[in-house]
Structure formats: structure tokens, C-alpha cells
Amino acid sequence: MPVTERIVQLDALRGIAAIGVIFFHAFRVQAFWMWSFVDLFFVLSGFLITDIILNGTRDTGRFLRNFWMRRILRIWPVYYVTLTGILLIYVCRALLAGLPLPTFDGTLRAFLFLQFTDQYFHSREVNEVVASFVPWFSHSWSLAVEEQFYVVWPLVVIALRRRRQPLVAVCLGMILTSIALREYGLAHYLLLTRLDGLALGSLLATLLHAPNGYDSSALSERLPLLFGGAAALGSALVGAYLVRGYSGALGTNPPDADYHCALVTAFSLVYFALTGWILTGRTGPVARVLAVRPLVYLGSLSYAIYMFHVPALYISHAVGRRLGLFGWEFWSLAAIPMIVLAAHLSRRWLEDPALRHKHRFPVRERGGAAIGGEVVELNAPPAPVLAPARDVDRDTATTSGRL
């Protein structure tokens, strides 16, 4: 049966993920594993995007145009304001200091959402690549991954959406491809090497899809076994990684072999299972915890939090060094409320005005009922609704049944 209630727990997951990524960049040793929250964003985005496509209008040309326009309205304002602001800061610093204007490797690629794609052809060490990129903006690789996915994936789903089995096979093939390419040594921050979460989220949407929208009874006998198996398999490797990390076996900077090859898939499997349990109402106390208002509110700001957090951390640490007061830990923590405040203001004055134009680009037939949501690109948040809202249009809800 179609569900028209928004699942705020997925908002909360995005809020947790956003704060977790801040902690990873601020406290790399203590929060060494929180890089994986990017993959939680990917799982949620893969689910939501695929759900929207599967339940979208059958007028393919109009759907694709409107789908991509909605992604532009969601992603571009915060993204380009952040990138332009960073470049202006560096230009102003150079002018005030009488230095030549800075040039950064990859600036054009950053404007085109092609971050680090030269790595497909010329492999370099991660630190070397990041050092030559636009300062304070290297974390935008995940936005580039999602934008590239949004261009290609709708075409694949539309071609295969009449039958479930081929789409399931493609999702599984995407996971295997990413594992193989990471094992081969390709950089872990490219679309083809980071498909795990996106593919698992897409797989979840495919398994839960019914002709009239979201149906929690679909495959009801097999889903608990699937989620349990995914959680067990992923948790075994994740647990070993956490034990080794906190016991000091990984050192202060885990090697790439431990850091990304199988672990990306392992964490993605855990997040796939958690999202699946939430969507099918099997989390119990966990669902109640994830419905608390502060977490849901943070989820509504998660995209701007993600985009702003690296520049904010750098600025906060610079202020601390200039003042000579307290340690970097203090200034890292002090940056968090400033990041949240900036994200709140961005939501009010930048994102919401852009999103008011989305009604001009519908992606589903009038009168249909289904879950759904605004996709959250690191993800981009939905409008801040702090309690379940009934009879919500699927493409403006976070998930009425949904990153």
C-alpha cells in the first residue's frame, strides 16, 4: 500500500552523518572511522534517487529535464557559493599581501563537478592531489560523485525499470566493479570506485518498489534475512577494523589498503541494513531515538553543514593560532555551533528561495501516491519538518516512506 508519512529517522541519519564527518576532519585519530559517514549519505541518496525515478512520470523526456533541474536547484546554490567564497578569500589575501594571484590545480574541474577525474588516467598520492587542489574544498569530491551519478543513473533505471531482476543485477555489478577498481589501486574518491553505497541504496529502492509506490510488504519474508545478513557481514569487518584502530594497530593514519578497499563495502552494508530496517519499521527503540527533534533538524541542514565544515574548521584553527589561546581541540569544537548557524542561515536565505521554484519541475504524475523525498546530497537536506507530515508530495518529502 502507498505510504504518505514522512520518515524523519532518515533525516536524523543525515544529521548524524554530517556531524560525524566534522569529527573525522577535526579529530582524525579518535574519529578515524567516521570517513564512512560519506557512504551513509551515498546509501540514502541512492535509495531516494532510485525511488524517485521508479515512481516518476513515464514521459521520459519531461522527467529527465525536470529531474535534473530539481537537482540543480538543490545542489548548485550552496555548492557554488562555497566554492566562490573560498576563491575570493584567497584572491583577497593575495591582493592585500601584494602577492601574485593564486592558481589552483583543478579549479575548472571543481566548477564542472569533475573533481580529481584526472586520477582515472594519472594516479598520484592522495596527499599530493589534495595539496594542489582548491584549498578547503577537497571534500567536495563526494558532491562530484553524486552529480555524476545523477546524470547517468536515471538513464539506466528508466531503461530497466519494467523488470526488477536486471536492475538488481546492475546494482550488484556496480558493487563488484567498485571493489575490483579499488583493489586495482584506483583512487577511492571517484564515481567508479565509490559506487558501493549508491548501488546498495538503489538496490534497496528496487526491492521495495511496487507499481503504486512504496510497499513495505514487498519481499517481506526475505527482507529481514537480507538485512540481517548484510549487517552481519559488514559488522564483522567493521568490528575488526574498529578494534584494531582503537587498539593502535592502524596507527594515527590508517593505510589505504585497510582504509578503503573492503571497508567501504562493509560500512555500506551496515548502513544499507540500517536504512532498510527503518524503512520497513523494524528498528523499534532505534527508530524512537532517531526521531528526536535535534537530530532531525540537523538532518535538514546536513548539506550546508557538509559544505561549510572544512572552511569553518580552517578558519577556526587560524583564529586559535592568532590568539594563542587554548588548543586546536577547543577551536575544533567551537567551530561546530558556527557551522550549524551558517547552515541554518543558508537554509533560510539561500536554499529555500531556490527550492521554491521546484514546483515548476514536477517529476511524477498528479494524483499519484508514493514515498519519496528530496534527495540529500551530502547530501542536500529537505525542508526542516520536525514531525511526521501526512499527505506529502513524494518529491518534496524526505521520505514519506524515504540523504
C-alpha positions as CSV (number, residue, x, y, z in Angstrom):
1,M,0.0,0.0,0.0
2,P,1.3,3.5,-0.6
3,V,2.6,5.3,2.4
4,T,2.2,9.1,2.7
5,E,4.0,9.6,6.0
6,R,7.4,11.1,6.1
7,I,10.1,9.0,7.9
8,V,12.0,11.6,9.9
9,Q,14.5,8.9,11.0
10,L,16.3,9.2,7.7
11,D,16.7,12.9,8.3
12,A,18.3,12.0,11.6
13,L,20.7,9.7,10.0
14,R,21.9,12.5,7.7
15,G,22.3,14.8,10.8
16,I,24.4,12.1,12.5
17,A,26.4,11.7,9.3
18,A,27.1,15.4,8.9
19,I,28.4,15.8,12.5
20,G,30.4,12.6,12.1
21,V,32.2,13.9,9.1
22,I,33.1,17.1,11.0
23,F,34.6,14.9,13.8
24,F,36.5,12.9,11.3
25,H,38.2,16.0,9.8
26,A,38.7,17.6,13.3
27,F,39.8,14.5,15.2
28,R,41.4,12.2,12.7
29,V,42.9,9.8,15.3
30,Q,39.9,9.5,17.6
31,A,37.3,9.5,14.9
32,F,39.4,7.6,12.3
33,W,36.4,5.5,11.1
34,M,33.9,8.4,10.6
35,W,35.0,8.8,7.0
36,S,32.4,6.1,6.4
37,F,29.5,8.6,7.1
38,V,30.0,9.8,3.5
39,D,28.9,6.3,2.5
40,L,25.8,6.6,4.6
41,F,25.0,9.7,2.6
42,F,25.5,7.6,-0.6
43,V,23.2,4.9,0.6
44,L,20.4,7.4,1.4
45,S,20.9,9.2,-1.9
46,G,21.0,6.0,-3.9
47,F,17.7,4.9,-2.3
48,L,16.0,8.3,-2.8
49,I,17.1,8.9,-6.3
50,T,16.1,5.5,-7.5
51,D,12.8,5.6,-5.7
52,I,12.0,8.9,-7.4
53,I,12.9,7.5,-10.8
54,L,11.0,4.3,-10.4
55,N,7.9,6.2,-9.4
56,G,8.3,9.1,-11.8
57,T,6.3,10.1,-14.8
58,R,6.5,7.8,-17.9
59,D,7.1,10.9,-20.1
60,T,10.9,10.2,-20.2
61,G,12.0,13.5,-21.8
62,R,10.0,15.7,-19.4
63,F,11.0,13.6,-16.4
64,L,14.7,13.8,-17.2
65,R,14.6,17.6,-17.8
66,N,12.6,18.2,-14.6
67,F,14.7,15.7,-12.6
68,W,18.0,17.4,-13.5
69,M,16.5,20.9,-12.9
70,R,15.4,19.9,-9.4
71,R,18.9,18.6,-8.7
72,I,20.4,21.9,-9.9
73,L,18.1,23.9,-7.6
74,R,19.0,21.6,-4.7
75,I,22.8,21.4,-5.2
76,W,24.2,24.4,-7.1
77,P,23.4,27.4,-4.8
78,V,25.3,26.2,-1.7
79,Y,28.0,24.5,-3.8
80,Y,28.9,27.5,-5.9
81,V,28.6,30.0,-3.1
82,T,31.0,27.9,-1.1
83,L,33.5,27.5,-3.9
84,T,33.3,31.2,-5.0
85,G,33.7,32.3,-1.4
86,I,36.8,30.2,-0.9
87,L,38.4,31.5,-4.1
88,L,37.6,35.1,-3.2
89,I,39.2,34.7,0.2
90,Y,42.4,33.6,-1.4
91,V,42.4,36.3,-4.0
92,C,41.8,39.0,-1.4
93,R,44.6,37.6,0.8
94,A,47.0,37.7,-2.2
95,L,46.0,41.3,-3.1
96,L,46.3,42.5,0.4
97,A,49.8,40.9,0.8
98,G,50.9,42.1,-2.6
99,L,51.4,38.6,-3.9
100,P,50.6,37.1,-7.3
101,L,47.1,35.8,-7.6
102,P,46.9,32.1,-6.6
103,T,46.3,29.4,-9.2
104,F,45.0,26.0,-8.1
105,D,45.1,22.8,-9.9
106,G,41.6,21.5,-10.7
107,T,39.6,24.8,-10.3
108,L,37.9,24.3,-13.6
109,R,37.1,20.7,-12.7
110,A,35.6,21.8,-9.4
111,F,33.3,24.2,-11.3
112,L,32.2,21.3,-13.5
113,F,31.9,18.6,-10.8
114,L,34.8,16.7,-12.2
115,Q,37.0,16.7,-9.1
116,F,40.1,14.5,-9.3
117,T,38.9,12.8,-12.5
118,D,42.4,13.1,-13.9
119,Q,43.1,10.3,-11.5
120,Y,41.5,7.9,-13.9
121,F,44.5,8.4,-16.2
122,H,47.3,9.6,-14.0
123,S,47.4,8.2,-10.5
124,R,49.0,10.3,-7.8
125,E,49.2,10.0,-4.0
126,V,46.2,11.3,-2.1
127,N,48.1,14.0,-0.2
128,E,49.7,15.3,-3.4
129,V,46.4,15.6,-5.1
130,V,44.7,17.3,-2.3
131,A,47.6,19.7,-1.7
132,S,47.3,21.0,-5.2
133,F,43.5,21.3,-5.3
134,V,41.4,24.3,-4.3
135,P,42.1,24.9,-0.6
136,W,39.3,24.0,1.8
137,F,37.3,22.3,-1.0
138,S,38.8,18.9,-1.5
139,H,35.8,17.3,0.5
140,S,33.6,18.3,-2.5
141,W,34.7,15.1,-4.3
142,S,31.6,13.4,-2.8
143,L,29.4,16.0,-4.4
144,A,31.1,15.4,-7.7
145,V,30.5,11.6,-7.3
146,E,26.8,12.2,-6.7
147,E,26.4,14.7,-9.5
148,Q,28.0,12.3,-12.0
149,F,25.7,9.6,-10.7
150,Y,22.6,11.7,-11.1
151,V,23.5,12.3,-14.8
152,V,23.9,8.6,-15.7
153,W,21.8,6.6,-13.3
154,P,18.3,7.9,-14.4
155,L,19.0,6.7,-17.9
156,V,19.9,3.2,-16.6
157,V,16.9,2.9,-14.3
158,I,14.4,4.2,-17.0
159,A,15.8,1.6,-19.4
160,L,15.4,-1.3,-16.9
161,R,12.6,-0.2,-14.6
162,R,9.9,-2.5,-16.1
163,R,11.7,-5.5,-14.6
164,R,13.2,-5.9,-11.2
165,Q,15.8,-8.6,-11.9
166,P,18.0,-6.8,-14.4
167,L,18.1,-3.7,-12.2
168,V,19.1,-5.8,-9.2
169,A,21.9,-7.4,-11.3
170,V,23.2,-4.0,-12.4
171,C,23.3,-2.8,-8.7
172,L,25.3,-5.9,-7.7
173,G,27.6,-5.5,-10.7
174,M,28.3,-1.9,-9.6
175,I,29.4,-3.0,-6.2
176,L,31.7,-5.6,-7.6
177,T,33.1,-3.1,-10.0
178,S,34.0,-0.7,-7.3
179,I,35.6,-3.3,-5.1
180,A,37.7,-4.5,-8.1
181,L,38.8,-1.0,-9.1
182,R,39.8,-0.1,-5.5
183,E,41.7,-3.3,-5.3
184,Y,43.4,-2.5,-8.6
185,G,44.6,0.7,-7.0
186,L,42.3,3.4,-8.5
187,A,41.7,6.4,-6.2
188,H,38.8,5.9,-3.8
189,Y,37.2,9.3,-4.4
190,L,35.9,8.7,-7.9
191,L,32.5,7.6,-9.0
192,L,33.6,4.2,-10.3
193,T,35.4,3.4,-7.1
194,R,32.7,4.7,-4.7
195,L,29.6,3.1,-6.1
196,D,29.0,0.7,-3.2
197,G,26.7,2.9,-1.1
198,L,24.9,4.4,-4.1
199,A,24.3,0.9,-5.5
200,L,23.1,-0.6,-2.2
201,G,20.7,2.3,-1.8
202,S,19.5,1.8,-5.3
203,L,19.1,-1.9,-4.6
204,L,17.0,-1.1,-1.6
205,A,14.7,1.1,-3.6
206,T,14.4,-1.6,-6.3
207,L,13.5,-4.3,-3.8
208,L,10.9,-2.1,-2.0
209,H,9.4,-0.8,-5.2
210,A,5.8,-1.6,-6.1
211,P,3.8,-0.4,-9.1
212,N,1.8,2.1,-7.0
213,G,4.7,3.2,-4.9
214,Y,6.3,2.1,-1.6
215,D,5.1,-1.2,-0.3
216,S,6.7,-2.4,3.0
217,S,5.3,-5.9,2.4
218,A,7.3,-6.5,-0.8
219,L,9.5,-9.5,-0.3
220,S,8.5,-9.3,3.4
221,E,9.7,-12.9,4.1
222,R,13.1,-12.4,2.6
223,L,14.0,-8.8,3.6
224,P,14.7,-9.5,7.3
225,L,17.1,-12.2,6.3
226,L,18.7,-9.9,3.7
227,F,19.2,-7.0,6.1
228,G,20.4,-9.3,8.8
229,G,22.9,-11.0,6.5
230,A,24.2,-7.6,5.2
231,A,24.5,-6.3,8.8
232,A,26.3,-9.4,10.0
233,L,28.7,-9.5,7.0
234,G,29.5,-5.7,7.2
235,S,29.7,-5.7,11.0
236,A,32.3,-8.5,11.1
237,L,34.8,-6.5,9.1
238,V,33.8,-3.1,10.6
239,G,34.2,-4.5,14.1
240,A,37.6,-5.9,13.4
241,Y,38.6,-2.5,11.9
242,L,37.4,-0.6,15.0
243,V,39.1,-2.9,17.4
244,R,42.4,-2.6,15.5
245,G,42.1,1.1,15.2
246,Y,41.3,1.9,18.8
247,S,44.0,-0.6,20.0
248,G,46.5,1.4,18.0
249,A,47.2,-1.3,15.4
250,L,46.4,1.0,12.5
251,G,48.5,3.9,13.7
252,T,47.5,7.5,13.5
253,N,46.7,7.4,9.8
254,P,45.2,4.1,8.6
255,P,46.8,2.8,5.4
256,D,44.7,3.0,2.2
257,A,44.5,-0.8,2.0
258,D,42.8,-1.1,5.3
259,Y,41.0,2.2,4.9
260,H,39.1,1.8,1.7
261,C,39.2,-1.5,-0.2
262,A,36.8,-3.8,1.6
263,L,35.8,-1.4,4.3
264,V,33.8,0.9,2.0
265,T,31.6,-2.1,1.1
266,A,31.4,-3.3,4.7
267,F,30.3,0.1,6.1
268,S,27.9,0.5,3.2
269,L,26.3,-2.9,4.0
270,V,25.8,-1.8,7.6
271,Y,24.1,1.4,6.5
272,F,22.1,-0.5,3.9
273,A,20.7,-2.7,6.6
274,L,20.0,0.1,9.0
275,T,18.2,2.1,6.3
276,G,16.2,-1.0,5.3
277,W,15.1,-1.7,8.9
278,I,14.0,1.9,9.3
279,L,12.0,1.8,6.1
280,T,10.3,-1.4,6.9
281,G,9.6,-0.4,10.5
282,R,11.9,-3.0,12.2
283,T,14.1,-0.8,14.4
284,G,12.0,-0.4,17.5
285,P,13.8,1.7,20.1
286,V,16.3,2.8,17.4
287,A,13.5,4.4,15.4
288,R,12.4,6.4,18.5
289,V,15.9,7.6,19.2
290,L,16.3,8.7,15.6
291,A,13.0,10.7,15.7
292,V,14.3,13.2,18.3
293,R,14.0,16.8,17.0
294,P,17.6,17.9,17.3
295,L,18.8,15.1,15.1
296,V,16.0,15.6,12.6
297,Y,16.8,19.3,12.5
298,L,20.5,18.7,11.9
299,G,19.4,16.4,9.0
300,S,17.6,19.3,7.4
301,L,20.8,21.3,7.4
302,S,23.2,18.4,6.5
303,Y,24.1,19.5,3.0
304,A,25.2,23.0,4.1
305,I,26.9,21.6,7.2
306,Y,28.9,19.3,5.0
307,M,29.9,22.0,2.5
308,F,30.8,24.6,5.2
309,H,32.6,22.5,7.7
310,V,36.1,22.3,6.2
311,P,36.4,26.1,5.6
312,A,35.0,26.7,9.0
313,L,37.5,24.4,10.7
314,Y,40.4,26.0,8.9
315,I,39.2,29.5,9.9
316,S,38.6,28.5,13.5
317,H,42.0,26.9,13.8
318,A,43.6,30.1,12.3
319,V,41.8,32.2,14.8
320,G,43.1,30.0,17.6
321,R,46.7,30.2,16.4
322,R,46.4,34.0,16.1
323,L,45.0,34.4,19.6
324,G,47.3,31.8,21.1
325,L,44.5,30.6,23.4
326,F,43.5,27.1,24.2
327,G,44.3,24.1,21.9
328,W,43.2,23.0,18.5
329,E,40.7,20.7,20.1
330,F,38.9,23.6,21.6
331,W,38.7,25.5,18.4
332,S,37.5,22.4,16.5
333,L,34.6,22.1,18.9
334,A,34.0,25.8,18.9
335,A,33.5,25.7,15.1
336,I,30.6,23.3,15.3
337,P,27.9,25.7,16.5
338,M,29.2,28.3,14.0
339,I,28.9,25.7,11.2
340,V,25.3,24.8,12.3
341,L,24.4,28.5,12.5
342,A,25.8,29.2,9.0
343,A,23.9,26.2,7.7
344,H,20.7,27.5,9.2
345,L,21.1,30.8,7.6
346,S,22.0,29.2,4.3
347,R,18.8,27.2,4.5
348,R,16.7,30.2,5.1
349,W,18.3,32.7,2.8
350,L,19.8,30.6,0.0
351,E,18.4,27.1,-0.3
352,D,14.7,27.7,0.5
353,P,14.3,30.5,-2.0
354,A,15.8,28.3,-4.7
355,L,13.7,25.3,-3.7
356,R,10.5,27.4,-4.1
357,H,10.9,27.0,-7.9
358,K,10.8,23.2,-7.8
359,H,7.1,23.1,-8.3
360,R,7.7,24.2,-11.9
361,F,9.5,20.9,-12.5
362,P,7.3,18.0,-11.4
363,V,8.7,14.5,-11.7
364,R,5.6,12.5,-11.1
365,E,2.1,12.4,-12.4
366,R,-0.6,14.3,-10.5
367,G,-2.6,12.3,-8.0
368,G,0.0,9.6,-7.5
369,A,0.9,8.4,-4.1
370,A,4.2,7.1,-3.0
371,I,7.1,7.7,-0.7
372,G,9.8,9.7,-1.6
373,G,11.9,12.5,-1.0
374,E,14.1,15.2,-1.7
375,V,17.5,13.7,-2.3
376,V,20.1,14.8,0.1
377,E,23.4,15.4,-1.5
378,L,25.8,15.2,1.3
379,N,24.0,15.4,0.6
380,A,21.3,18.0,0.4
381,P,18.6,18.3,3.1
382,P,14.9,18.6,2.8
383,A,12.8,21.3,4.3
384,P,13.0,21.1,8.1
385,V,10.0,19.2,9.1
386,L,10.4,18.1,12.7
387,A,7.4,15.7,12.9
388,P,5.7,13.3,10.6
389,A,3.7,15.1,8.0
390,R,0.8,13.4,6.2
391,D,-0.1,13.6,2.6
392,V,3.2,15.0,1.4
393,D,4.2,15.0,-2.2
394,R,6.8,12.3,-2.7
395,D,9.4,14.6,-4.2
396,T,9.2,17.3,-1.5
397,A,9.2,15.0,1.5
398,T,12.3,13.5,2.9
399,T,10.8,10.1,2.7
400,S,7.2,9.5,3.1
401,G,8.2,6.1,3.4
402,R,12.3,7.6,2.2
403,L,20.1,11.5,2.2
